[in-house]
């Protein structure tokens, strides 16, 4: 007896490395060669008519096949979901960033994704999306991201863009609405450099200037904290409580830079005083498109990118606890990238330097 088995996920966004499968259900289709006595018992034998599915159930084969496939699919799904995550300070960072191909960096603790060249399924669950510039490898997945959230009945996302491209982004979404006949609900926010947006009551975002071949900006995410004013630090607990109850403002609100994301940029941001918060955030996620002498610093600057040698040269200005390098040229292997990390690490002994290598191949792989 031949049985063809089709697995269908109850919730499925796209076959992507970050895709999470839910429990599958199984449908059994009768193959043309199943016309035999097992499928339909002869009435001359005195036996009742049995449908193919019932026959399979009666033998227990369906259950065995179902369990085997469920276990295999679960194993694969678990392997896909548990991709390489980067632990940086208090954050688990994941995603992919290959120069010219796609960039999407995801920080679940912030419910945020940065850029979306395609649309990894893991990004769909993030409520906030920060777009640095309008090159397709950084914004091409936006319509899919918005549409997939709608498909899953998630609330409309809040998407931040440089103010100079907001109108064009709205036109882009309108084109997809017309072609696809879908709503594409979105809260599109034009955020200028220096402006502050409250993500939640203890978290805000603020853009900073970056330098690419088209208009661009990076983003710093800050935690919001209350700090006792200096003039009250000598008081004891009861005295402070008394002042507080009397209506005196005893604390200052301070912004602590947590994560900075540059997107594509030349190294000029490293020398810009307005980027100070980006360079003292707990985690700096920045590009290093070129890593070696085969590509010159001049070539990197001409194309609006950063060369590793420039980061090394300006390492003295970096105060971050962790630096995550991204956006490497696809010409490099994982071994090339690891070598680059080692070089930069020697220049930044007080920081941890790591690299986002998802999607890159080893020089030893076939």
C-alpha positions in Angstrom: 0.0 0.0 0.0 1.3 3.5 -0.9 0.3 6.5 1.1 1.2 10.1 0.3 1.4 12.3 3.3 1.0 16.1 3.2 2.2 18.2 6.1 0.5 21.6 6.5 1.4 24.1 9.3 -1.5 25.7 11.1 0.4 29.0 11.1 3.0 29.6 8.4 4.5 32.8 7.3 7.4 31.9 5.0 10.0 29.2 4.7 12.8 31.2 6.3 15.6 30.2 8.7 13.9 32.0 11.5 10.5 30.4 10.8 8.7 28.7 13.6 6.4 25.8 12.8 3.4 25.0 14.8 2.0 21.5 15.3 1.2 20.0 11.8 -1.9 18.2 10.8 -1.8 15.3 8.4 -3.9 14.6 5.4 -3.7 11.3 3.6 -4.5 11.1 -0.1 -5.4 8.0 -1.9 -2.8 7.1 -4.6 -4.0 5.7 -7.9 -2.4 2.4 -7.0 -4.4 1.9 -3.8 -7.2 0.1 -5.6 -6.7 -3.2 -3.9 -8.5 -5.4 -1.4 -7.1 -3.5 1.6 -8.9 -0.4 0.5 -12.2 -1.9 -0.3 -13.0 -5.3 1.1 -15.1 -7.5 -1.1 -18.8 -7.8 -0.2 -18.6 -11.4 -1.3 -16.4 -12.1 1.6 -19.0 -10.8 4.0 -16.9 -7.9 5.1 -18.1 -4.4 5.3 -16.8 -1.6 3.0 -13.8 0.3 4.5 -12.6 3.7 3.3 -8.8 4.1 2.6 -8.3 6.4 5.6 -10.1 4.0 7.9 -8.0 1.1 6.6 -4.9 3.0 7.4 -6.1 4.0 10.8 -7.1 0.4 11.6 -3.5 -0.7 10.9 -2.0 2.0 13.0 0.2 3.1 10.1 -1.1 6.7 10.1 -0.3 7.1 13.7 3.2 5.8 13.2 3.8 8.0 10.2 2.3 11.0 11.9 4.5 10.7 15.0 7.6 10.2 12.9 6.9 13.2 10.7 5.9 15.4 13.7 9.1 14.5 15.5 11.2 15.2 12.4 9.5 18.5 11.7 9.7 19.5 15.4 13.5 18.7 15.4 14.0 20.8 12.2 11.9 23.6 13.5 13.7 23.7 16.8 17.1 23.8 15.0 15.8 26.6 12.8 14.4 28.7 15.6 17.4 28.3 17.8 19.7 30.0 15.4 22.9 31.6 16.5 21.9 34.3 19.0 24.4 36.8 20.2 24.3 37.6 23.9 25.4 41.2 24.3 25.0 42.7 27.8 21.3 42.3 28.6 20.2 41.6 25.0 19.9 38.5 22.8 20.6 39.8 19.2 19.9 37.8 16.1 19.4 38.4 12.4 21.3 38.6 9.2 23.4 41.3 7.6 25.2 40.7 4.3 26.4 43.7 2.4 24.3 44.4 -0.7 22.0 41.4 0.0 20.0 42.0 3.1 20.1 43.4 6.6 17.7 42.8 9.5 18.9 42.8 13.1 16.4 41.8 15.8 16.4 42.5 19.5 13.4 40.7 21.1 13.9 42.4 24.5 13.2 45.7 22.8 10.5 44.3 20.6 12.4 45.9 17.8 14.0 45.2 14.5 16.5 47.4 12.6 16.2 47.5 8.8 14.4 44.8 6.9 16.0 43.9 3.6 13.8 40.9 3.3 11.4 39.6 5.9 12.7 37.0 8.3 9.8 35.5 10.2 11.3 36.3 13.6 11.1 40.0 12.6 7.3 39.8 12.2 6.9 39.5 15.9 8.6 42.8 16.7 6.3 45.7 17.2 8.9 48.4 16.2 10.9 48.6 13.1 13.7 51.2 12.5 14.7 51.9 8.9 18.0 53.6 8.4 17.8 54.4 4.7 16.0 53.4 1.5 18.3 50.9 -0.2 16.4 47.7 -1.0 18.7 45.5 1.1 17.5 47.5 4.1 13.9 48.3 3.3 12.8 45.8 0.6 11.0 43.5 3.1 8.8 46.3 4.6 5.6 45.5 2.7 5.9 41.8 3.6 6.5 42.6 7.2 3.4 44.8 7.5 1.3 42.3 5.5 2.4 39.3 7.6 1.6 41.1 10.8 -1.9 41.7 9.4 -2.2 38.1 8.4 -1.5 37.0 12.0 -3.9 39.6 13.4 -1.1 41.4 15.2 -1.5 45.1 15.9 -0.2 47.5 13.2 3.6 48.0 13.7 5.3 51.3 14.4 7.8 51.9 11.7 10.4 54.7 11.9 11.9 56.3 8.8 14.0 59.4 8.0 11.6 62.2 7.4 12.9 62.8 3.9 11.7 59.4 2.7 8.3 59.2 4.5 6.3 60.3 1.5 8.0 57.8 -0.8 7.5 55.0 1.7 3.8 55.8 1.8 3.7 55.7 -2.0 5.4 52.3 -1.9 2.9 50.9 0.5 0.0 52.3 -1.5 1.3 50.5 -4.6 1.3 47.2 -2.7 -2.2 47.9 -1.3 -3.5 48.4 -4.9 -1.7 45.4 -6.3 -2.5 43.0 -3.4 -5.9 44.4 -2.4 -4.8 44.3 1.3 -5.0 47.0 4.0 -1.3 47.1 5.1 -2.1 48.9 8.4 1.0 50.7 9.8 1.9 53.6 12.0 4.6 55.3 9.9 6.6 57.8 11.9 9.0 60.3 10.4 11.7 60.8 13.1 14.2 63.6 12.6 17.7 63.6 14.0 17.5 64.8 17.6 13.8 64.0 18.1 12.8 61.6 20.8 10.0 59.0 20.6 8.7 57.1 23.6 8.5 53.4 22.9 7.2 52.6 26.4 7.3 54.4 29.7 10.9 53.4 30.4 12.3 53.3 26.8 12.8 55.9 24.1 14.4 56.1 20.7 16.4 58.9 19.1 18.0 59.1 15.7 21.6 60.3 15.1 23.5 61.4 11.9 25.1 58.8 9.7 26.9 59.2 6.4 25.9 57.1 3.4 25.5 57.8 -0.3 21.8 58.5 0.2 20.0 60.1 3.2 20.5 57.9 6.3 20.4 57.9 10.0 21.2 55.6 12.9 19.2 55.1 16.1 19.9 55.0 19.8 17.6 53.2 22.2 17.6 54.7 25.7 16.4 53.4 29.0 14.7 56.1 31.1 15.7 56.3 34.7 15.1 58.5 37.7 18.1 59.7 39.6 18.0 61.5 43.0 19.1 65.1 42.6 22.5 65.9 44.0 21.1 68.4 46.6 19.2 65.5 48.2 21.8 62.8 48.3 22.8 63.6 51.9 19.2 63.0 53.2 18.1 59.8 54.8 15.1 57.7 53.6 12.5 59.3 55.8 13.5 62.8 54.8 13.4 61.9 51.1 10.0 60.3 51.5 8.7 63.4 53.3 9.9 65.7 50.5 8.4 63.4 47.9 5.0 63.4 49.7 5.1 67.2 49.9 5.3 67.4 46.1 8.9 68.3 45.7 10.6 67.0 42.6 13.4 65.0 44.1 14.7 63.2 41.0 16.1 64.0 37.6 15.1 62.0 34.6 18.1 60.7 32.7 18.5 58.8 29.5 20.9 55.9 29.5 22.0 54.7 26.0 21.4 51.0 25.7 21.7 50.0 22.0 22.9 52.0 19.0 22.4 50.9 15.4 24.2 52.7 12.6 23.0 51.0 9.4 25.2 51.8 6.4 27.6 54.7 7.0 31.2 55.9 6.5 33.4 56.1 9.6 32.6 59.8 9.9 30.1 59.2 12.7 32.9 58.1 14.9 34.3 61.6 14.9 31.0 63.4 15.2 30.3 64.9 18.7 26.6 64.4 18.1 27.2 60.6 17.9 28.5 60.6 21.5 25.6 58.6 22.8 26.0 56.0 20.1 29.6 55.5 21.1 28.8 55.1 24.8 25.7 52.8 24.5 26.1 49.4 26.1 25.9 47.8 22.6 27.0 49.4 19.3 25.9 47.6 16.2 27.8 49.0 13.3 28.9 48.1 9.8 32.4 46.9 8.7 31.8 46.2 5.0 35.4 45.8 4.1 38.0 44.1 6.2 41.4 43.8 4.4 43.9 45.6 2.1 42.3 44.2 -1.0 39.6 46.9 -0.7 40.9 50.3 0.2 39.6 52.8 2.7 39.0 55.2 -0.2 36.8 52.6 -1.9 34.8 52.1 1.2 34.3 55.9 1.7 33.3 56.3 -2.0 30.5 53.8 -1.5 29.4 55.2 1.8 30.7 52.3 3.9 33.2 51.8 6.7 36.5 49.9 6.5 37.7 47.9 9.5 41.0 49.8 9.5 39.1 53.0 10.1 37.4 51.6 13.2 40.7 50.4 14.4 42.2 53.8 13.8 39.4 55.6 15.8 39.1 52.9 18.5 40.0 55.5 21.2 36.6 57.2 20.8 34.6 54.0 21.4 33.3 53.5 24.9 30.8 50.7 24.2 30.8 47.5 26.3 30.1 45.4 23.2 30.6 46.1 19.5 28.7 44.0 17.1 30.1 44.2 13.6 27.7 43.7 10.7 27.2 44.2 6.9 30.4 42.4 5.7 30.9 42.1 2.0 29.8 38.6 0.7 33.4 38.2 -0.6 34.5 37.3 2.9 34.3 33.9 4.7 33.6 33.3 8.3 37.3 32.8 8.9 38.1 36.2 7.3 35.5 37.8 9.6 36.9 36.1 12.7 40.3 37.3 11.9 39.0 40.8 11.6 37.3 40.6 14.9 40.5 39.5 16.5 42.4 42.5 15.0 39.8 45.0 16.3 39.6 43.2 19.7 43.3 43.9 20.2 42.5 47.7 19.8 39.6 47.6 22.2 40.6 45.6 25.3 37.9 47.1 27.4 35.1 46.1 24.9 33.8 42.9 23.7 34.0 42.6 19.9 31.7 40.1 18.1 30.4 39.6 14.6 27.1 38.7 13.0 28.0 35.9 10.7 24.6 34.4 9.9 24.5 33.6 6.2 28.3 33.6 5.6 30.1 30.4 4.6 33.2 28.8 5.9 36.2 28.6 3.5 36.1 24.9 4.3 32.5 24.3 3.4 31.6 22.8 0.0 
